[in-house]
């Protein structure tokens, strides 16, 4: 498949001082030193060939992040030591996995060379043993055996070369074969309406489902799912192992023949029994040995986790193996390594620049996310389909096979008060699949935070982000989700496989924490509209639970088009119902329980009291969108001190004014950024969400991140109709590699350096950002200089540097460069 060409990006200089509120111009002075920009101006982005999986390696460095649970860390960077992060489980960084594949490839060339040695030996033996007719016959037999071996070795090498050279062609054939498979799957799965899709099954059932799904697609997509190259080489090794076993048997035969010559008095079977001797001459034939099979399987298992999709805190197999239980999906939760990785994640073979929004909502490049399992098991529900070089997304889902927009409008018809894009602006989609629901809510001016676990439904969140739709990898397990309390206007679950009714409604109570007072929960699942015994039992249990939680079921309807039903519940706006309950279970949380505390906090089976003071957040519904974006939240008052030291309302407005000026005067026109290539944006240190608010009318969305050691301003961000998460930047972010176009960090790294090392954080940035993606850093000049050195060592392009007093700005762009070999150590960037 041809690679997409790289567009030329022109660089110009114009930027404000990064120190908030002190530089009113917003423009870079004309006499400012332009740093490296002169060398990059009018220079096209470097384009290099994308290395194959077995050529991608790990970046070495001394800096590894400190344990996030401890206090302040040493902020010095030791550049004299070096090491490579390696997950001992074998599923860690892509470099080690790639190295295994490379070693296997190297072994593929040995048999031919060894066969040539045997050929030379055979000729010498034939010349030296021409003494008697008997010896000539023996030499002929040996010659025949050697020729057979040489032919086998030659064939093995040809098969190895053919497997490598024609891998791309085979990948296309395999994907083409998926189309009739999808059609067959459509017919086989039309009757799939069981409650199992809506419930989060125990681990043994989940594993069974995973095994079944993998069995369906193994033969169709070995060469296209990111693991095919290693498996193909393993097959070559298996054939070589068979040849080596045959060689061993032939050597034994030679010894046997020599023994017969020496012992002339030995008694042999008569003619009728002489066939028994053939047993000593047998080859492996169509059967490989158990040793070879076991060895090959271990190699496949060691490289079965695609390095290109590595998420350090979700793929920590060493920590997962130590879990005492996985009953509540503990293995899908975050388990971060003790030290942050300092090696680079490889690119998928054939990767190219992502398709731009909004075309990307409907199709993406297959080779950017080379996974086809969902196309097989969910193709009949219009989740995703494969065709040629593309993955197509028809906009369907389990509960809206006829399209998301019809389903979205059906929800509003069922409850007009929802009012997408006006009253309801921020939505949480639980178990989102490929996030078509959130993707089409953009058409209704509604922002959706979609999430799903990294599980047997292969790469569903990665599909969403590649399409340009907001999503994170998360699971409803044993801990609170990384959001503050009472912030989502609507929460949606369409066959999201979560058992809301069990264990006292623990998981539904977590949604109750997140749902804004007066907000709606939309539940579309088989218990709502089917009459089977299990469905009715779940419906009865769910009805009893929601009554005790004081949720009012405001409507229950069935959609004739999609032939599914939904129930919509409304959370109360005051405590009257709580006080009148006869049954006090679930109980109310203690007053000391902070509903906004969400970082590694265990779930609690209780409900938080609703605010009764009109000056407290949650006592009033926010202003309609888009008025709420610019309006100071009613619960910020002048007696509160803001983040920048001014009274909170004044601080809020000053922040918004500052970022509108910076974005319009510098980011949009003064830095040479081609915003048509930007869709997924992250503000790594958001305060009031001013940067995101300044971009709201552009064709982008912004993931606002509030660091766990910063003032908790995330509720303010949600109040103004934006969204975000809590995060500790000493750990990896819960997203797939290559999922953001632009990262923005305002005085983040200088704060991080007080607790952990900078290098692993920059390597995490490299993992998150797409090739040709951008990073804008505003910080003090010491940090800017250090980051510039790291960026150069990773072959990022320095697009602009700017300094004023001790404040600086760095604008860099990632390239497609990846290391070409695995090294034992590397010097730290200076």
N, C-alpha and C positions, 0 to 999 in steps of 0.2 A: 504494500500500500504506500502510495507516495506521501511524503511528509508535507505538511502545510508550510508555505513560505512565511518567513518572519518579516513583519512590517518594520519600516524604519521609523525610529522615534527621534525627533529633534529635541535638543535640550537647550533651554534658556534659563536665565537666572532671575528669580524674583521671589523674595521670601521675607517674612516678618521676623522680628526677634521672638524667640520661643518662650521668653519669660512672660507669663500671663499678664495682660492688662497694662503693661508698661510701654509697649511699642504700639503706637496708634496708627502708624502708616500702613502696615501690612505688606509693604513692598520691600524687596531687597535693594539697598542703596546702589546707585549706579557705579559708585567707585569701590564697591566691595570686591575683595579678592575672590576670584571665581574658582579657586582650587583646581580640581581636576576636570572641571567642566570644559575647559578649552580643548583638552585632548579627546573629549567625547562628543563635542558638539558636531552635529550633522553626521555622526557616525552610526551606521546601522547596528542593530543588536547582533551580537555574535551568534552564529548558528552553527552548531556542530552536530554530527550524527549522534543519534541516541544509542548508547551502548546497550548491549544485550544484558539479560539478567545475570549471566554468569561472569560478566565483566564489572558489575557494579560492586563497590566496596565500601568499607567503613572509614570514616575520617578519624584520625587519631588526635588526641590532645591531652593535656594535663588537666584541663578544667573539667570537673564533674560536679554536678549540683549536690548541695548538702541535703541532709535529711530534713524534710519539710516540717516535721513535728517538733523540731528543736527551736531554740531561740535564735538570736542574731548570730550570723556566721562570720568567720574571718573574711574580710572583703578584699584581701590581696589575691592576685592571680600568679601562681607559681609557673613560670614558663620554662623551668629547667627539667621538669619531669614530663613523661608522656606515657599514655596507655590507651588501649582501645577497649571500649565497652563491648562486652560479649555476654549474651544471655546463655548461661550454662545449659539451659534446656535445649539449646539448638534452634530455638525459634525467635531469637533476639534480632540482632541487626542483620541487614541484608548482605553485608560484606561476607560474613562467615558462611551464610547459605550459598552465596554465589561462589565462594571459594570451593565449596564441596562440589558444586556442579562443574567447575573448571577442572578440578582434579579428575573427575570422572571423564571429562572430555579428553584430557591428556592421555588417560589410560587407553582410550579408544584407538590410538595409533600404534600401540605396542605389538599386537599380534602379527602384523605384516612384516615388521622388522625381524621378529623372532622366526617367522616362517622362512625368510631368506637365509638365515643362519642354518636352519635345518636342510635347506636345499643344497647349500655348499657341502655340508657334512655328507649328504646322500651321495653326491658325485664322487667324493673322495672314497667313500665306502665301496662304491661300485667298481672303481679302478683297482682298488687294493685286494678285492676278494674274488677276482676272476681266475681261480685255480682249478676248480672242479665244476662239473655240471650241477652237482648238488648245491654248491655254494652260490652258483648263478641264480638258481631258482629262489633261494632264500633272499638274495639281493633284490630280485624282481618283486618279491612280496614286500620287502621293506620299502622299495621305491614307490610301489603302489600306495602303501600306507602314507608315506610322506607327501606324495602328490595330493592325496585326499585332504590331508591336514592343511597343506598350503592353500588349496582351493577354499577350504572352510575359512581360514584366516583372511584370505583376500575378500571373500564374500562378506565377512563380518565387518571389515573396514569399509567396504562399499556401502553396506547398510548404514553404518555410522555416519559416513559423509552424506549419504542421501537424507538421513534423518535430520542433520543439521542444516544442509543447504536448502532443503525443501520444506523447512518447518513453517515458513510463512504461508506457502501454498496450501499446506495441509490444514493450517488454522482456518483459512477461508473456506475450504471444503467442509470442515467440521461445522462451521457456523451456518453454512448453507443447509446442512443436513438437519439443523435445528428447526427450520421452518415447517417441514412436514411433521416433525416431532411435536411442535407447538400445536399444530392442527389436531393431531391425535390426542394431545393432552386436553384440548378444548372439549372434545367429546367425552373423554373419560372422566373429566372432573366437573361436568355440568351439574351433577347431583350433590356437589360438595356444599352442604349447608349445616354441617355438624357444629355443635357448640365447641368442639375442640379448637377451632380457629380463634375463638374469642377468649379462651382460657389460657392462662399461663400454666402449662402442664408441669408435673414433677420431672426431675432430671432424667429418669429412665425413659419416660415417654418422649421427652425432647430428643434424647439420643436416638431413639428408634425412628423418629421422624427425620432426623438428620441423615441416618443411614439410608433410609428409603430414598430421600431426595438425591443423595450422592450416587446411589445405584442407578438411578434413572439417567444420569447424564455422563457417567464415566466414559463410555465409549465415544460419545459425540464430541466432548470438549476437552480431552486431555491436552491437546496442543494449543488451546486458546484460553485456559483459565489461569495462566500465570505460573503453573507448575509443570507444564508439558515439557519444557526443555530438559529439566532434571530427570523426569520420568523417562523421556526418550533415550537419554544417555544411559540411564540405568538398564534399559532393555538391551542396549548394545553390550554393556558390561556382562549381562546375563549370558548373552550368546558367546562372548569371549570366554566366560567361565566354563561353558560347556566344552569349548574347543580345548581349553587347558586340561579338563578332565579326560578328554579323549586322548590327548597327548600322553597323559600319565598312564592310561591303559595300554597304549601302544608300546611305551617303554617297558612295561611289565611283560608284554608279549615277547619282546626281544630277549629279556632275561630267561623267559621260559624256553624259547627256542635253543638258546645256548646250553641250557641244562639238559635238554633232550639229546644234543649232540654228544655231551660228555657222558651221559648215562645210557649206553647202548643196550644194557640188559633190562631197562625199565619196561614193564608190561603195559601196553596201551589197549584201550577198548577196541573191540572188533568193529567192522564197518557199520553195523546196525546201531552202534552206540557212539560213533565218532562225532555226531552232531553236538555232543556235550562239550567238545572242545571249543565250539564256536562261542560259548558263553564268555570265554576269556578275551574275545576279540570285539565284543559289543561296544558301540558308541552310546552316548546319552540319547541320541535320536531326538524325539519330540519332547523329552522330559529333561528338565534341569534338575540339579541336585538340591536337596533340602538346604545344604549349606549356602548354595548360591541364591536360592529363593529367600532365605532368611536375611542374608547379607544385603540383598537388593532392597528388601522391604524396609530394613533399618535405614538405608540411605534415603528412600522415598519419604519415610516418616520424618527424618531429620530435616528435610527440605520442603515439607508439605505446607508450611505457613509462608505464603508469598511475602518476601521481604519488601516488595513495593507497597504493601498495604500496612506496614508496621505501625502500631500505636503502642508506645512503650508502656503506658499504664493499664492497657487492656490486654496486652499480649505477653504479660510477665508470667510465663508458664511455670517458672520455678516457684513463684509465690502461690500460684493457683493450685499446684500439686499439694501444697501444704495445708490447704483449707480442710477443716474438719467436716464441713457440710456444703453441699450445693443446692440444698432443698429450696432455698429462697433466692436462687440465682446469684449467690455470692461470687461465683466464678465470672459473672458478667460485670461485676462492679470494678472500680478502680483499684489496682494493686501496683503501685509505682515502684520501680527499682530504687535501691538506696542512693544511687548516684545517677544523675542524668546522662543519657547517652551522648557521646561526642563523635559519633560516626554518621555518615550520610546514608539516606535511604535511596536505593536505586530507582531509576525510571522504568516503567513498563516498556517492553520492546514495541517500537512503533508509535510511541507517544508523540502527540502533536498539540499545537495550541488549541485550547477548548473552543467550541462553537460559542458565538456571542449570544447573549440574551436578546430577544425572547425566543429565538429559534431553538436555543438550548433546552428550553422546557419540553420540547417535543422530540428532540433527538440529540445524541452525543456521539462522539467517536468511540467505536468499540474498543480500540486498543488503549484508550485512556483508562478505561475500567473494564478489563477483559474478563468479565464474569457473566455466565449465561444460565446459572441455576434457576434464578427467578423467572427467566423467560420460559423455562420448561414447566415449572410447578405452578406459576401464576400467570402464564400467558393467556389462558382462557378467561382470566378476570381483567384483562387489558392493563396489567401493571406495566409490562415491558415486553418488547418483541425484538428479535434479531433479524437484520436484513443487510447483507453486504458488509460494508465497513461501519455501519451505524447500529446503535441501539435506539429503538423507537419507543416512545412513551405515549400511548393513546389517551392518557388522562383518566384511566379507569382505576378501580380498586375493588376489593372484595365486596364492599357494600354499594359501590356505584360503578358497575360494569359499563353503564351507558355514558359515563363521563362525569367528572367532578363538578362542573359548573351546574348541571341539572341538579345534582345532589345538594350543592351549596344553596341554590335557590329554593329547593324543597324544604330545607331547614328553616329558612327565613319565612316561607309561606306558613310553616307549621307554628312558628313563634315570631310574629312580626317585630316584637320588641327587641329581638336580637339586633336588627338593623346593622348589617355588615358595613364597616367603613365609617360609621357615625357613632352610634353608642358602643358597638363592639369593634375595637381596634386591634387588641393584642390577644391572640389565641394560642392555646397549648394543644398540640395534637399528639396523643399518646399512641405509641406503637404505629408510627407513621407510614411504614412501608417505604415506598420510593417518594413519598411526600407530595403526591399529586394534589391532595386536598389543600395543602398550604400553598402549592405552586399556583393554583387557580384562584385562591383567595386574594392574590395580588390584583386580580381584575376587579375585585370589590373593595380595593383600598384597605385591605386588612393584612396585618403582619402576623405570621404564624411561626411559633417556635415548635419545630417538629423534633421528636426524638424516638430512637429505637435502639435496642441493644445490638452489639456486634455478635451475632449468633448464626444459627444455621441458615437464616434467610440472608444469603451471601450479599454483602456490600450494599444493603439497601440505603443506608445513610450516605455512603459514598456516591451512589447514583444521584441522590437528592442534591448534594453539594456540586457535583459535576454539572447538573442541570441549572444551577444558579438559584437553588431554593434553600433557605436556612434550615439547618438541622445539626444535632449533636448526637454522639453515641452515649446513651445512658440507659439505665434499666430501673424499673421499680422493684427493688429487692429488699434490703435491710436498712438502707439509709435514705435520708431526705434528699430530694432532688436539689440541684444547686441554684435555687431561685428563692427570693424572699417570699414572705407570706402575703396573701391577699393582693395579688397583682394581675392575675389573668382575668379578662372579661368573660371568656368562654373557654371551656375545656371540652375536647372532642375525643371520642373513642369509637372507632368503627372496627368491630371485630379485632380488637387490639390484644386479645389473648391474655388479658389480666383477670384473675379470679377475684373480683371486687368483694364478693360476699363472704369469703372465708376468713378465718382467724380474727373474728370480731370486726371485720371491715378495715383492717389496718391500712391497706393500700388506698381504699377510697377515702379514708381519713387524711391521707397525705394530699389527695386532690382537694379536699375541703380546706386544708391549710393554704393551698396556692390560689384557690378561687376567691375572687373579689366578693365581698358582701353584696348580694343581689345579682351575682353572676350566674351563668347557665352551664349545666353539664349536659352535653348531647351524647347519648348512648345508643348506638346502632349495632344490634347483635341479635342472634337467633332467639334468645329467650324473650325478646320483646314481641316477636311475631310468629313464632312456631309453637306447636302444641305438644311436642314430644315430652315424655315424662321428665327427662333430665332438664330440658328447657324450662318446664313449668316449675320444677324444684328450685332452679336458679332464680327464676323470676320472683317466686314467693319469698325467697331469702333476701333478694335485692330490695323488694318492696318493704319488707320489715326493717331492713337496715336503714334505708333512706328516711323512713318515718321517724326512727329514733334519732337520726341526725338532723331532723327538722327540714329536710329537703322536700320541697313541694313538687310533685310531678304535674307540670303545667300542660303537657300534651303528650299524646301517644298516637302516632299515625303510621300508616303504611303507604309506601310509594308504589303506585301501580306500574310505573315504568321499570324501575329496578327490582320490583317485587321483594322489597325489604321494608322493614319497619324501624322506627326510632322512638325513643322516649326522651323527653327533655325535662330536666329537673332544675329548680331554682333554689339557690342558697338564700337563707334568711338575711335580712338587713339589720336585725336587732336581736336582743337576747330574750324576747318575750316567750318564744316557743321553748327555748332551753329551760327556762324557769318553770314552765308548766308541765314538763315531761313527767309522766308517771314512772317510766322506765329510765333510769339514770345511766344506762349503758348504751353507747360509749360515754365515758365520763368527760367532764370539762378538764382541761389542762390546768395545772397549777399556775398561779400568777407569775411565778418566777420563770416559767417556760417561755423563752423568746421565740416567737414564731418566725422571725427573720433569720435565726441561726440555722445555717443549712450546710456548712462544710464539714463532712464526715460526722454528721449527727445521726444517731440511730432513730428509727421511726418510733413514734409513741402512739398508743391506741387511745387518743383523746382529741377533744376539739377545743380550740381557743375561743375565748369569749370575744364577742364582737364589740367594737368601740361604741361607747355611749356618749362621750364628749364630742360635740360637733367640731371641735378644733383638732381632733385626732384623725390621723389617716385611716380611711376606710369608712368613715361616717357619711361621706357623700360620694356619689358617682362622679368620675372625672367629667370635665367639659367634653362636648362632642368633638370628634376629629374633624378638621385639623386644628381647631382652636386650642386644644389641650397641649399641642406641641410647644407653643410659645408662652402659654399662661403659667405664671408662677403657681405651684401647688398651694392650695388654700391652707394646708397645715404647716407651711413654712412661715415663721413669724419673726419679727424684728429682734426679738430677744435671743434668738439663736445665732450663734456665730457660724458663718459659712466656712468652707474649706480654705478659701483664700484670705480669711480674716475679716471679711466684711459681714454685716448682718445678712442672714441667709437669703431673704428675698432679693436683696441688692446683689449678693454674690452670684445668685442664679442668673439674673439678667445680664450681669457683666460677663459671665462665662459665655453665654449665648452670643452676645454682641461680638466678643473677641473672636470666636471660632467662625462666625459668619464672615467676618472681615478677612481672616487668614485664608479660609477656603476660597472665597471669591477672588481675592487679589493675588494669591500666591499659588495655591494648589490647583486651581482651575486653569490659570493662564500663565503663570510665571515659572513653571517647572518642567514643561514639556511632557506632561503625562497625557497619554492617549486614553481618555476616560471611556471611550467606546469599548475598550478591552477590559474594563473594570466592572465587576458585578458583585463579588463577595468581598466584603471589607470587614476588618476587625480593628476596633480601637482597644489596644492592649491595656491601656490605663485610662478608662473613662471616669469622669468625675460627675458632672451633671448630664452628660450626653450631648453636650454642645456641639462637638464635632459631628456626631451622627445627625443631629437636628439640622445642621447647616447643609447636609447632603440629602435631605429627605425628598426633595423634588427631582433628584437625579435618578437614573435607572440603576440604582445600587441599593443594597441593604447592609446594615452595619451591626455586627455582633459586638455589643458593648461588654467589656470585661472589667469588673471591679475586683481588684486584688484583695485578698483576705486580710492583708495588713494595712489597707487604706480605709478611710472613712466610708461607712456603709451608705452610699448614695444610690444604690441600685433601685430602691423603691421609687425614688424621684424619676429615674429614667423610665420606668414602667408607667408612672403617672402621666408622663407627657406623650404616651403612645408609642414608645420605643421598647426594645427588649435587650436582655443581656444575661450574663451568668456570673457567679462568683468563681474565682480561680486563684490558685497559688502558682506563680510563674517559676517557682523552683521545681515544679513538676510538669510533666507533659500535658498538653491540652487534649481533651477527648474528641479529637477529630481525626479523619484520615489524612494521609499525606496529600499534598498538592490540591488543597481545597480552597485557598483564599488567593485573591488577586492582589490585594493591598493590605499591609499591616501598618498601623500607625501607633507610635509609642512616644508619648509626651512625658518626659522625665520619669520614665519607668526604670531604665537600667541602673541609674544611680541609686535608686531605692532597692532594687534587687540585690545589688552588690553588698548590701549590708547583711544579707541573710544567706546568699548562695553565690556561686561563681557565674560569671557572665557567659563564658564560652558555651556551656550546655544549653543556655537559653537561646543563644543565637543559632545553634544547631537545630533547636526545636523550631525556630522561625524558618530555617531552611527546609525543614520537613513539611511545614504547614503551607508555605508559599508555593504557588505554581511556577514552573519555568517561565521566565519573562515577567514574573510578579514583582511587586515593589515593596520596599520598606522605607518609611519616613520616620526618622528619629529626631526628637528635639531634646537636648540635654546639655550638661556642662561640657566644656571642651575636652576634659580628660576622658570622659566616657566616649565622646565622639571620636577621638583619636584611637582609642582602643577598639571600638567597633569597626572603624574603617580598616584597621589592620586585619581583623578577623574576616571581614567581608572580602578583602583582597585575597586572603589565603584560600577562600572557598570559591574564588573566580567570579564573584559578583562584580558587576560593573558599577563604578563610582560615578553616579550621574550628576551629583552636586554636593558641595560642602559650603557652609556659610558660617561665619563667626561674627559675633558682636559682643564686646566685653568678654565675659567668660561663658556666654551662652552660644550654642552652636546648633546647626541643623545638618543632618546627613540624609541624602536621598540615594539609595542604592537599588540595583535591579538584579535579580537572580538570572543566571544563564542556565543552559541545558548541560553544563559541564558536570561530570561525575568522575571520581577517581577511576583509574584504569586497572589498578591492582591492589591486592590486600597487602598492607605493609605491617611489619611487626611493631613499629613505633613511628611517631612523627613529632616534629618539633611543634611547640605551641606557637600560635600566631603572635607576632609582636604587636 
